Amino acid sequence: MKINQDVKSTIEPNKIQTQGRKGSQVSFQQAVNQEKGKLRESQLQQLMKNLTDQGEKIARFRSFEDLAKYKRMVRQFIDEAVQTV
């Protein structure tokens, strides 16, 4: 009788762990997706900040090089925004 109780006590925690893993995989995947979304959002915010800074620079100095850089930055921002959808 004593042997059966020891075996039973070691088997039951293993079953609990495997069941817990299935639930944790779903929550882990959700966590990864959330972090991925946060990263994309922060990347888009950084691009928007850079775009705003470049726009202000164009408003002050009005050079062709700055305008060309601004257009490239707008294109990059749009490409990034479309890829995240």
PEUR-V991312 format. One record per pair of residues at least 4 apart in sequence whose C-alpha atoms are under 7 Angstrom apart, sorted by the first residue. I is the first residue (numbers start at 1). J is the second residue. Records with the same first field share a line. If there is no record, write none. Layout:
I->J / J
This chain:
1->5
2->6
3->7
4->8
5->9
6->10
7->11
8->12
11->15
12->16
13->17
14->18
15->19
16->20
17->21
18->22
19->23
20->24
21->25
22->26
23->27
24->28
25->29
26->30
27->31
28->32
29->33
30->34
31->35
32->36
33->37
34->38
35->39
36->40
37->41
38->42
39->43
40->44
41->45
42->46
43->47
44->48
45->49
46->50
47->51 / 77
48->52
49->53
50->54
51->55 / 70 / 73 / 74
52->56
53->57
54->58 / 70
55->59 / 70
56->60
57->61
58->62 / 63 / 66 / 67
63->67
64->68
65->69
66->70
67->71
68->72
69->73
70->74
71->75
72->76
73->77
74->78
75->79
76->80
77->81
78->82
79->83
80->84
81->85
